[in-house]
Amino acid sequence: MDQDFVPYQESVELKELSFDELCLASYETETNWHITHKPWRNSEDITEIASPLYQQAFRWFRKVHKLDGQITSWTKGDEFEYYYSAEPLGKPSIYRCDKYTGKSYEDAELACLRKLIQIVKEKSK
């Protein structure tokens, strides 16, 4: 089940970007991840880092930063090629990554999340 949640480093970066949605899991340390007793926010505890579901993180980027992240796959013989796009809502794609031939949807999903984080960080400079 933990593969449904954002990894530690990206959770830390989301907190730095003011992500403060209710989450079902958290990190006490980089290697100590757990489901919480009740949903809570980053602002409720300064010692733990909220670990959102990927779905929550992507929704937050759409809602707060007006950025949309999408994963697309194409079949090439017996293999899938995965792509992501990270773009402002309602505008043509301006960021694309290389294909992920032979890798998983989850790899592309994480790459897309990292790109969204990077875009927001660059905008705030």
Secondary structure, DSSP 8 states (H G I E B T S, - for coil): -GGGB--HHHHHHHHHTT----EEEEEEETTEEEEEEEEE-GGG-SSSEE--BHHHHHHHHHHHH-EEEEEEEEEETTEEEEEEEEEETTS---EE----TTS-HHHHHHHHHHHHHHHHHHHT-
